[in-house]
């Protein structure tokens, strides 16, 4: 959020958790125009490699496509895994995407044969 600034004043812009800044962090107001232009805050998704999804039926209720190389998980989203028939997940705790990283687990869960 940027309030009205006087000519010559500098403004420091920050982005919230799960967002990455694109552009300059500090801008200066010159005759009603920010220079450089105000930065943009972009959401940071978590990328899950398809190689981690062996024996996984679905990821967040989306069927796993064996032709894809990766999946994007939106920020602040829990990751829910459903294993294929005859396989069970090796743990029950959910993962959460925070600032482009998966948390709550030291390693990605696996679907193991039952």
URWO-V781106 format. One record per residue. RES is the residue in one small letter. PHI is phi as a letter, one per 20 degrees, with the letter a starting at -180 (* if undefined). PSI is psi as a letter, one per 40 degrees, with the letter a starting at -180 (* if undefined). Layout:
[[RES,PHI,PSI] [RES,PHI,PSI]]
This chain:
[[x,*,h] [x,c,h] [x,e,i] [x,f,h] [x,d,i] [x,e,i] [x,g,h] [x,n,e] [x,f,i] [x,e,i] [x,c,h] [x,d,h] [x,d,h] [x,c,i] [x,d,i] [x,f,i] [x,g,i] [x,m,e] [x,c,i] [x,d,h] [x,e,h] [x,c,h] [x,p,a] [x,f,h] [x,f,d] [x,d,h] [x,c,i] [x,c,h] [x,e,h] [x,c,h] [x,l,f] [x,n,e] [x,c,h] [x,e,h] [x,c,h] [x,f,i] [x,g,i] [x,g,i] [x,f,i] [x,d,i] [x,d,h] [x,d,h] [x,f,i] [x,d,h] [x,e,i] [x,e,h] [x,d,h] [x,d,h] [x,f,h] [x,f,d] [x,f,d] [x,e,e] [x,d,f] [x,f,h] [x,m,e] [x,e,h] [x,e,d] [x,b,i] [x,c,h] [x,l,f] [x,m,e] [x,d,h] [x,g,h] [x,f,h] [x,e,h] [x,f,e] [x,e,e] [x,e,i] [x,e,d] [x,a,i] [x,c,i] [x,d,h] [x,d,h] [x,f,i] [x,g,i] [x,m,f] [x,d,h] [x,f,i] [x,d,h] [x,d,h] [x,d,h] [x,d,h] [x,e,i] [x,f,i] [x,g,i] [x,m,e] [x,c,i] [x,c,i] [x,f,i] [x,e,e] [x,a,i] [x,d,e] [x,f,h] [x,e,i] [x,e,i] [x,c,h] [x,e,h] [x,c,h] [x,l,f] [x,n,e] [x,c,i] [x,e,h] [x,d,i] [x,n,e] [x,b,i] [x,f,d] [x,c,i] [x,f,h] [x,f,i] [x,c,i] [x,e,h] [x,d,i] [x,f,h] [x,e,*]]
